[in-house]
């Protein structure tokens, strides 16, 4: 039921929103040099890698050339990396719409844990491994409980809770809650002290030790 709903909703969404998507694509192209879409490697269900699609919101850089371990958290202030169009897209979460393509491809779902980047795997302790049992989502339990205002550990806890207790009706509830989160723009910017990089030195040694002991 979940997969059928994902296919129907994502196809209908792309069809209905197609005029808006064209306008946004034109704005992005005119606003700054670079491609319309940002394509980045992410980790999905069962730790399978895939490439996620988003509207580009930052000045163009080759994704493979970005050092994620040293990248600064996007701030709510005058972050020079964010374009004019990108600031609007982030505030309204419209930059996530192209991920409907990932849903049709079977790589993502409407609801699920947000897909992590490969560099984040080292700070996912094995007790949160269940988060990878399900397809990642455009929205999820962590997104309606605080989004980027949550600490890295809190995000993992919500992701794992969702994966262990997901139901179709819980998905519907999360989708409805997502509307309120998007309207209020709650948690769109992160806190450097709560970011996954801040937990890297704390979690990585423990995660690596536990993985070795359980291998």
Buried (B, 14 or more C-beta within 10 A) or exposed (E): EBEEBBEEBBEEBBEEBEEEBEEBBEBBBEBBEBEBBBEBBBBBBEEEEBEBBBBBBBEEEEEEEBEEEEEEBBEEEEBEEBBEBBBBBBBBBBBBBBBBBBBBEBBBBBBBBBBBBEBBEBBBBBEBBBBBBBBBBBBBBBBBBBBBBBBBBBBBBBBBBBBEEBEEEEBEEBBEBBEEBBEEBBBBBBBEEBBBBBBBEEBBEEBEEEEEEEE
